[in-house]
């Protein structure tokens, strides 16, 4: 099958819905002969509510700068499915993706094969790609939660937990300790864990699980921290050792803590047989880029893309905008209906003069009327219409902010920058 056909077939699996539990993934790995000895790839698993994608990228780029052949598995993608699987920073080629998807879907139809979901098939694809490309190490971002996520079926050399906030409450729990318990489910027997989430209640839950699993812990604020430097630079302290300041490649104050988590993880990897020099670490942190995370594009007006898809993400975006120079600002906003969009809009409202709503082409999308009931704004027909209106309203010296669901931001970014995108996953 060609890429478009393969992607359409793969996306059709989303009709099975979102599944949790690692038993099917374990069965799939066994059925494909992908036990720990066959894989031969050390995995670093990264969980959390916010920041896990950025931390995964920071770790991967630093490992790559150190000379390791590095795999990176993240989700969801922004424009093309191939972005989910990267080898040494490059997305999987569409020809290779099509071949692997075709093979896996044919295998999945064999008698006795487990009935895997869209994400589970994708995880198998990533694992086999990392093995076949002879990656020295792979960084794996958790899809949802941790305890029951498909990626937790993989062996881990190191576990990382980033900032925890309320999100996906229907599946993970309605309190931070409940969500923390789900995230802490990635902690393995005797495997070191880097804990980058603040808050006493959250940390108590994670530390209790680490004790049960006899897992060594490095805790933010206790064992490692970011240190403010001059001219926006940031330094780090890990286990009493100071690392000279660097200029991060990722924008936003919150990226300082994400970088500190990455530095702590890379320090721990040194004791696990994957040393990273300070020079490679500084290079990786400076070169890392993560699209649609406070991503700016010059123009008249300037464009800012940020997939702030929950209240914690919108709070970070609001702090970033608060430090910006005053000028006309127009917000284009779209989000899923299961998010706390009233709180998200309350956080962003003081920092924008006008709001334009878009509806991602998904059944789960919040309707413009629902959003307008929280904060007055106009509804756009589509991404093209939203960008046209926003650019006109902001004027040549203004700022257009595209924020909310990654699906909405991806559509706006593709339209604004003339990029090709895969169809949306209908789930």
C-alpha positions in Angstrom: 0.0 0.0 0.0 1.0 3.6 -0.6 1.3 6.0 2.4 -2.1 7.5 2.0 -3.8 4.1 1.8 -1.8 2.7 4.7 -2.6 5.7 6.9 -6.3 5.5 6.1 -6.3 1.8 7.0 -4.4 2.5 10.3 -6.8 5.3 11.2 -9.7 3.0 10.7 -8.6 1.2 13.9 -9.6 4.2 15.9 -13.2 3.0 15.5 -12.3 0.4 18.2 -12.1 3.4 20.6 -9.5 4.3 23.2 -8.4 1.2 25.1 -6.4 1.0 28.3 -4.5 -2.0 29.7 -1.1 -3.5 28.8 -2.1 -7.1 28.3 -2.9 -6.7 24.6 0.4 -5.0 24.0 2.3 -7.6 26.0 0.6 -10.3 23.8 1.5 -8.3 20.6 5.1 -8.0 21.6 5.3 -11.8 22.4 3.5 -12.6 19.1 6.0 -10.5 17.2 9.0 -12.0 19.0 9.8 -8.7 20.6 11.0 -9.8 24.0 13.7 -7.7 25.9 16.5 -9.8 24.4 15.2 -9.4 20.9 14.7 -5.6 21.2 18.2 -4.8 22.4 17.2 -1.2 22.8 17.3 0.7 26.2 14.0 2.5 26.7 13.5 5.8 28.6 9.8 6.1 29.4 8.4 9.6 30.0 5.0 10.2 31.6 3.2 13.3 32.8 0.3 15.7 32.1 2.3 18.6 30.6 5.9 18.8 29.5 6.4 15.1 28.6 6.8 15.8 24.9 9.3 18.7 25.5 11.2 16.6 28.1 11.3 13.6 25.6 12.7 15.9 22.9 15.3 17.5 25.2 16.5 14.1 26.3 16.6 12.7 22.7 18.4 15.7 21.3 21.1 15.5 24.1 21.6 11.8 23.5 21.9 12.5 19.8 24.5 15.2 20.4 26.4 12.7 22.5 26.7 10.5 19.4 24.1 7.9 20.2 21.8 6.7 17.5 18.5 7.8 19.1 14.9 6.8 18.6 12.0 9.1 19.7 8.3 8.0 19.9 5.8 10.7 20.7 2.1 11.3 20.3 -0.1 12.7 18.9 1.5 14.0 15.8 1.1 17.6 14.6 0.7 17.1 10.8 1.9 13.7 9.6 1.9 10.3 11.3 5.6 9.9 10.6 6.4 12.6 13.1 5.6 10.1 15.9 8.6 8.0 15.1 11.9 9.7 14.7 15.4 8.3 14.1 18.2 10.7 15.0 15.8 13.6 14.8 14.2 12.7 11.4 10.7 11.5 11.0 10.2 8.1 9.6 10.1 8.2 5.8 6.6 7.8 4.3 7.7 4.8 2.3 9.0 3.0 5.3 5.9 4.0 7.3 3.6 2.6 4.6 5.6 -0.6 4.4 5.6 -1.2 8.2 1.9 -0.3 8.6 0.9 -2.6 5.7 2.9 -5.5 7.3 1.6 -4.9 10.8 -2.0 -4.7 9.7 -1.7 -7.9 7.6 -0.1 -9.6 10.7 -2.9 -8.4 12.9 -5.4 -10.2 10.8 -3.8 -13.6 11.3 -5.5 -16.2 13.5 -4.4 -15.8 17.1 -3.1 -12.3 16.8 -4.3 -9.9 19.5 -6.9 -7.3 18.4 -4.7 -4.2 18.9 -5.8 -0.5 18.9 -4.5 2.3 16.7 -2.0 3.3 19.4 -0.9 -0.2 20.1 -0.1 -0.9 16.5 1.8 2.4 16.3 3.8 1.4 19.4 4.8 -1.9 17.8 5.7 0.0 14.6 8.0 2.4 16.6 9.6 -0.5 18.6 10.4 -2.5 15.4 11.7 0.6 13.6 14.1 1.4 16.5 15.3 -2.2 16.5 15.8 -2.4 12.8 17.6 1.0 12.6 19.9 -0.3 15.4 19.2 2.6 17.8 21.5 2.8 20.8 18.6 4.2 22.9 15.0 5.2 22.5 12.9 7.8 24.3 9.2 6.7 24.6 6.5 9.2 25.5 3.5 7.7 27.3 0.2 8.1 25.3 -2.3 8.4 28.2 -1.8 8.0 32.0 1.0 5.5 32.6 -0.1 2.4 34.6 -2.3 1.1 31.8 -0.6 2.7 28.8 0.7 0.5 26.0 4.2 1.9 26.3 4.4 0.4 29.9 4.5 -3.0 28.3 8.1 -2.2 27.2 11.1 -2.7 29.4 12.5 0.6 30.8 16.0 1.6 31.7 14.8 4.9 33.3 11.4 6.3 34.2 10.6 10.0 34.1 7.5 11.8 35.4 6.9 15.4 34.4 4.5 17.9 35.7 1.1 16.5 36.8 -2.1 18.5 36.3 -5.8 17.8 35.8 -6.6 16.4 32.4 -8.4 13.3 31.0 -10.2 13.2 34.4 -12.8 10.7 33.2 -10.1 8.1 32.7 -7.4 9.1 35.2 -9.3 10.5 38.2 -10.7 13.8 39.3 -8.0 14.7 41.8 -4.2 15.3 41.4 -3.3 12.4 43.8 -5.5 10.0 41.7 -3.9 11.2 38.5 -0.4 10.9 40.1 -1.2 7.3 41.0 -1.9 6.5 37.4 1.3 8.2 36.2 3.3 6.5 38.9 2.3 3.2 37.4 5.3 3.4 35.0 7.7 2.9 38.0 9.4 -0.5 37.7 11.1 -2.7 40.2 14.5 -1.3 40.9 14.5 1.1 37.9 15.5 4.7 38.7 12.7 7.4 38.4 13.1 11.1 37.8 10.2 13.0 39.4 9.7 16.5 38.0 6.2 17.3 39.3 6.0 19.8 42.2 3.3 19.6 45.0 3.5 17.7 48.2 0.3 15.7 47.6 1.5 14.5 44.2 5.0 13.8 45.4 3.7 11.7 48.3 1.8 9.4 45.9 4.8 9.0 43.5 7.4 8.5 46.3 5.2 5.9 48.0 5.0 3.9 44.7 8.8 4.3 44.2 9.4 2.8 47.7 7.1 -0.1 47.0 9.0 -0.8 43.8 12.4 -0.2 45.4 13.1 2.4 42.7 15.8 5.1 43.3 14.3 8.6 43.1 15.6 11.9 42.0 13.1 14.6 43.0 12.8 18.2 41.7 13.6 20.8 44.3 15.4 18.2 46.4 17.9 16.5 44.2 17.9 18.7 41.1 16.7 22.2 40.1 17.0 24.9 37.4 19.0 27.9 38.3 18.2 31.3 36.8 21.0 32.8 34.7 21.7 36.1 32.9 20.0 37.1 29.7 17.4 34.4 29.9 20.0 31.6 30.2 19.4 28.8 32.7 21.8 26.6 34.7 21.3 23.4 36.7 22.2 21.7 39.9 21.9 17.9 40.1 22.9 16.0 43.2 25.1 19.0 44.3 26.8 19.3 40.9 26.4 22.5 39.0 26.1 22.6 35.2 26.9 25.9 33.5 24.0 27.9 32.1 22.7 27.5 28.5 20.3 29.3 26.2 17.4 26.9 25.8 16.1 26.2 22.3 12.5 26.0 23.7 10.7 29.2 24.7 8.8 29.8 28.0 9.7 29.9 31.7 8.2 26.5 32.3 10.8 25.0 29.9 13.4 25.6 32.6 11.9 23.0 34.8 11.5 20.7 31.8 15.2 21.1 31.0 16.1 20.4 34.6 14.1 17.2 34.4 16.0 16.2 31.2 19.3 17.0 32.8 18.5 14.9 35.8 17.5 12.1 33.5 20.6 12.3 31.4 22.7 12.4 34.6 21.0 9.2 35.8 21.6 7.5 32.4 25.4 7.9 32.9 25.2 5.4 35.7 23.1 3.1 33.4 25.8 2.9 30.8 24.8 5.9 28.6 27.1 8.8 29.6 26.4 12.2 28.2 29.1 14.9 28.4 28.3 18.4 29.6 29.2 19.7 26.1 26.7 17.3 24.5 24.1 18.2 27.1 24.4 21.9 26.4 24.3 21.3 22.7 21.1 19.2 22.9 19.3 21.6 25.2 20.1 24.5 22.9 19.2 22.8 19.6 15.9 21.1 20.7 12.8 22.4 19.0 9.2 21.3 19.6 6.7 22.7 17.1 3.4 24.3 18.4 4.9 24.9 21.8 5.2 28.7 22.1 6.4 28.6 18.5 6.7 32.0 16.9 6.7 33.0 13.2 7.6 36.5 12.1 5.2 38.3 9.9 2.7 41.2 9.8 1.1 40.2 12.1 3.3 37.8 14.0 2.0 34.3 14.6 2.3 32.3 17.8 1.3 28.6 17.9 0.8 26.9 21.3 -1.0 23.6 21.9 -2.2 24.7 25.3 -4.9 22.0 25.6 -5.7 22.1 29.3 -5.9 24.7 32.1 -2.3 24.2 33.2 -1.1 24.7 29.6 -3.2 27.8 29.3 -1.8 29.2 32.6 1.7 28.8 31.1 0.7 30.6 27.9 -0.9 33.4 30.0 2.3 33.9 31.9 4.2 34.1 28.7 1.8 36.6 27.2 1.9 38.7 30.4 5.7 39.2 29.9 5.1 40.3 26.2 5.1 43.9 25.1 1.7 45.5 24.7 0.2 45.3 21.2 -3.0 44.1 19.5 -3.6 40.4 20.2 -6.1 38.1 18.7 -6.7 34.6 19.9 -7.9 31.8 17.7 -9.1 29.0 20.0 -10.5 25.5 19.5 -10.7 22.7 22.0 -12.2 19.3 22.7 -15.5 19.3 24.6 -14.2 17.2 27.5 -11.7 19.8 28.5 -12.2 22.5 31.2 -12.5 25.2 28.5 -14.3 27.7 30.8 -11.2 27.8 33.0 -8.9 27.9 30.0 -10.7 30.9 28.5 -10.7 32.7 31.9 -6.9 32.4 32.0 -6.4 33.7 28.5 -9.1 36.4 28.4 -7.1 39.1 30.1 -4.3 38.9 27.6 -6.2 39.2 24.3 -8.4 41.8 22.8 -10.5 39.6 20.5 -11.3 35.9 20.3 -12.1 33.8 17.2 -13.4 30.3 17.6 -12.7 27.3 15.4 -14.2 23.8 15.6 -11.7 20.9 15.0 -13.2 18.5 12.6 -13.7 15.8 15.2 -16.8 14.5 17.0 -15.3 15.4 20.3 -14.8 19.1 19.5 -16.4 21.8 21.5 -18.9 23.8 19.5 -18.4 27.6 19.0 -21.7 28.3 20.8 -20.4 26.4 23.9 -17.2 28.5 23.9 -19.0 31.8 23.3 -21.2 31.2 26.4 -17.9 31.4 28.4 -16.2 34.2 26.6 -17.7 36.4 23.8 -16.1 35.8 20.4 -16.9 35.2 16.8 -17.1 31.8 15.1 -15.0 31.1 12.0 -16.1 28.8 9.2 -12.7 27.1 9.0 -9.0 27.6 9.6 -8.6 29.8 6.5 -11.4 32.1 7.6 -10.1 32.2 11.2 -6.6 33.2 10.1 -8.0 35.8 7.6 -10.1 37.4 10.3 -7.4 37.3 13.0 -4.8 38.8 10.7 -7.1 41.7 9.8 -8.0 42.4 13.4 -4.4 42.2 14.7 -3.0 44.5 12.1 0.6 44.6 10.9 2.1 45.2 14.3 -0.1 42.7 16.2 0.1 39.1 17.4 -2.2 36.2 16.3 -2.3 33.4 18.9 -3.4 30.0 17.8 -4.0 27.9 20.9 -6.1 25.0 22.4 -6.3 21.5 21.1 -3.4 20.2 19.2 -5.8 19.2 16.4 -7.0 22.8 16.1 -3.5 24.3 16.3 -2.2 21.8 13.7 -4.9 22.7 11.2 -4.2 26.4 11.7 -0.4 25.9 11.5 -0.7 23.8 8.3 -2.9 26.5 6.7 -0.7 29.4 7.8 2.6 27.8 6.8 1.4 25.9 3.7 2.2 22.4 5.1 0.7 19.0 4.1 -1.2 17.2 6.8 -2.7 13.7 7.1 -6.4 13.4 7.7 -7.6 13.8 11.3 -8.1 10.7 13.4 -11.9 10.3 13.9 -12.1 9.3 17.5 
